[in-house]
């Protein structure tokens, strides 16, 4: 589920680690991003806010993600973390689970690459750059523009070939 949430929401690692059951609204099909975890000597510490003010937002829950997310949240109390329950996972716990997942599927990649894959899905679906900026929760329009420009160049090069 860790990988699926990265791919379908574009959340950052710290944002995902801080997700609680109360942050997920299945009626509105949205996920509230309002907190993040930072790791200090492997231990998770809630920062009280995500990376930037632009990161505080809602993210749509895609239909492909919703059933799995509902199963993951089943039985959780509102204040429980969706990964870790009573407290967020440690950096080591996340790392070990991620490595096991990568070995199982036969690929080695990281969550930030899935965040970029989410951006590419938005681009290929024709989502305009301003909407993508909001969905990716970039504080600076230029960050989103640079990613979209990179995708556009790759598509142009492919077309030329």
Residue, then its C-alpha position, 0 to 999 in steps of 0.5 A: x500500500x505504501x507504493x500504491x499511495x505514493x503512485x496514486x496521490x503523489x504524497x511525500x514520505x513524511x506526509x504519508x508516514x503522518x497519515x491518520x485515519x481521520x485524514x481520509x474522507x471516503x465520502x468526499x474521496x479525498x485525503x487531507x495532507x496537514x502533517x508530516x513526519x521527520x526522522x531524528x535518529x531513526x525516530x519519527x517526530x510529527x512536524x505539525x505541518x508538511x514541507x511547505x504551506x502549499x503542501x497543506x491541502x486535500x488530494x483526491x482518492x483515485x478509484x483504483x486506490x479507494x478499495x485498498x485504502x478502505x481495507x487498510x483503514x478498516x477498524x482504525x480509530x480516527x487518531x491512529x496512523x494508517x501505517x504504524x497505528x499508535x505512532x508512525x513507523x520508524x525510518x528503519x521500519x519503512x526502509x525494511x518494508x520497502x526493501x522487502x517489497x522491492x525484492x518481492x516485485x523484482x524492482x528497486x526504486x524509491x518513493x520519490x520516483x513514484x511521486x514523479x510517476x504520479x506527475x507523469x500520469x497527470x501530464x499524460x492525462x492532460x491535466x493542466x500545469x496549474x492543477x498539477x501544481x496543486x495536486x503535487x502541492x508544490x509551493x513554486x509554480x516553476x517546480x511543476x513547470x520544470x517537471x512538465x517541461x521535462x515530460x514534454x521534451x521527452x514526448x517531443x524527442x519520442x515523436x521525432x524518433 
